[in-house]
């Protein structure tokens, strides 16, 4: 089976907390320099820099999965990954409709910049993307599946904006099959405290907001073939 080194949680400068150097081309270029096989662009509540990142990634030989870090009504962060750009942008339109519309103030929160594949600014997002949506956590599985995607509760071992920190527990009727840890040393403790995780695949990502934070090629996924759909199938199966 092909093995792919990965980092599936990266923010561009469309996220207000993302550094200005986190342009789609710079992200794909840094992933190539580091030797990563596959990355995912996952801006807060938006997929609109994914097209540029995917185009540049193809030039550099890096597979770029279109994605988003969704903020639920409970302010739980969830990485959502999609099989193709159209599915991601359709999901984006649904999420944008359900985003709390508060005007962004770039001097306070940071700029939210849209780029094309030539790495030129083509616009800005006026509403603050780090706000919550009105999508409940227990909705995310169904909403993501409607667009052919996979949901991955983000950095569940963090003390803020994580499933466990914000809800205090993992809902017993949850259906996710993969979860993200920031620090894999927390895995055994979390599996003791939350038995649901014993049936989940576990990944770790950088959650990079700066180029130097993008993950080194040390974590590997084993897939049937080198394709986005194969990666999502593996994550959806949760057996790895």
N, C-alpha and C positions, 0 to 999 in steps of 0.2 A: 504494500500500500504506500502511495506517496506520502511523504512527511512535509509539513509546511510550518515554518517558523512564523509567528504571528504577533500582532498587537491589534486587538479589536475594539479599542476605546481611545480615540484620538480626537481632540478638538481643533478646529481651525479658528481663524480670526473672525468667523461669523459668530462664534460664541463670545459674549462680551468679556469673559474671563480669559480668552485665548490671547496669546501674545501676537503682536502685529506681524512677527516673522512667520506665523503659522499659516502661510498661504497654501493653497492646494498643491502648487508645484514644489514648494519647499518641503512639505510633508512627504510627498511621494519621493522626492529626491533623497531626503534623509533616510527614509525606509530602505531605499535602494543601497545607499552608502553603508547602512548597518547590516544589510544582507537579509532583511525580512522578506518572506515570500508573500505574505498576505497581511493587509491592514484593513481597518474599517474607520471611516470618517463618521464621527458621532457627535455632531454639534447639539447643543441644548435645543430641543424642540424644533429642529430644522434639519432638512436634508439638502438644502439648496446650494451648498458648495460641493456636493458629491459629484456632479457631472464633470466639473473641472478636475477634481482629484482622480477620477476614474480614467479620464482621457490621458492625463500626464502619467499616471501609473502604468498604463498600457505601454507608453513609450519607454519607461524605465524598467519594464519587466516585473512590476509589483502589482499583484492583484489587489484591487481596492473594492471592498464591499460597501455599498451605500447603506448608511445607517443614521441613527439618531439616539441621543440620550434624552428620553422622554421624562418629564417631571409630572407625576400624577397629582391628583387633588390633595393627597396626603403628603406631597412633596417627597415621595419616594422616587429615586432615580432608577430608570430601567433602560438598558441598552437594547435597542430594537434594530435588527439587521434584516436586509431584504435581498431577494434573488436578482433584482435588476433595478435599473434607475427609474423606470416608469412606476413600478410598485412603490418604491421609496418616495417618489414625488407625490403620488396619490395619497399615501399615508401622511406625508407632510401637509397636504392641503386640509385633510381632516383634522390633524392636530392643530394647525394654525387657526382653524375655525373655533377650536375649543380652548385656545390659549387666553389667559387673562390679559386683556389689552391695556397695558400700562406703557406710556411713552418712555423710550429709552433716553437717558441723559448720558451721552458718551463720556463727559468729563468725570462723571461719578462712577458709572458702571463699566465703561469701556465701549469702544466702537464695535459695530456688528457689520462686517464688510463682506460683500458678495464678489466673487472673482470668476473670471472666465478661464479657459484652458491656456490662454497666453499669459496668465497670472497678472491680469489687469483688473483693477476695481471696476465693476459694472453697476454697483449700487450699494445701498445700505438698508438694513432692516430697521424700521422706525419703532417697533414695539419690543419691549424688553423680553428676550428669549429665555432668561433664567427664571421667569415666573412659572407658577404652577398652571397646569391645564385643569379642566373639570373632569378629566378622565380618572375614574377610580382605579386603584391597583387591581381589583378583581375583574376589571374590564379589559385589562391590557392583553391578556392571552387571546381573547376572541378578536379584539380589534387588530392585533398584529397578524393573526392567522388569516384574517380576511384579505390581507395584502400579500400573503405567501411568506410572511416573515417569521422570525424567531425572537422571543423576548428573553432577556437575561437580566435578572435583578442585579444592579450595579453595586460594586464595592460593599457587599453586605456586612463586612467586618468593620466598616467605618462608623464613627459616632454621629454622623450627620448625613441626612439625605439618603439613608439606606433603608431597606425593608425592615431589618431587625431593629435598628435604632428608632425609626419613626413609628412603626406599628407595635414594636415590642415583642413580636412573635411572627412566625410564618403561618399564614392562614392555612388551616388543614385542608381546605378545598382548592389550594393552589394547584396549577397544572404545569408550571414551568419545569423544564428538564435540565437546565444548565444555570449556574449562578457564577458570579464573578467575585473573587476575593482580591483585595489589594495586597494582602500579605498571606502567602500560603501557609505560614507557620500557625495561622489561626484555624486551619481546617479541622484538625482533630477535635479541638474544643467545641467548635461550632457544630460539628456532627453529633457530639455527645449531647449538647444542649438543644439541638434542633434536628431530631431524627429524620425529618423530611429530606434533609440534605444528603442522606445516605443513598438516596435513589437518583441523585443529580450528578451530572458531569460538572466539573469545576475548572474554570479558567482564571488566569490572572493577566491583567492588562496594565498599561501605564496610566491611563486617564490623562494623557499628556496635554498640557497647555503651552508648553515650550518645546522647541525642537530637540533640545538635549534630553528631554524626558522620554522621548519615544523609546520603546523597549528594545533592548538588545536581543539578538536572535537566540534566545536560550530556552524558550518554551515552544513546544511542538504539538501540532495536531496531525493525526493520521487519517487520511481520507481515501475514498475510492478513486478519485481523480482530481486533478488540479483545476477545480472550477468553484465558482461561488456557490452554486447549488449543492455541490458535494460537501462543502464546508457547513452550510446551513443544515443539511440533512444530518450530518454527524452531530452538530450541536443540538438539534431537535431530538435525536435518538437518546442523547444523554449517556451513552455507554462508552466512556473513554477515561 
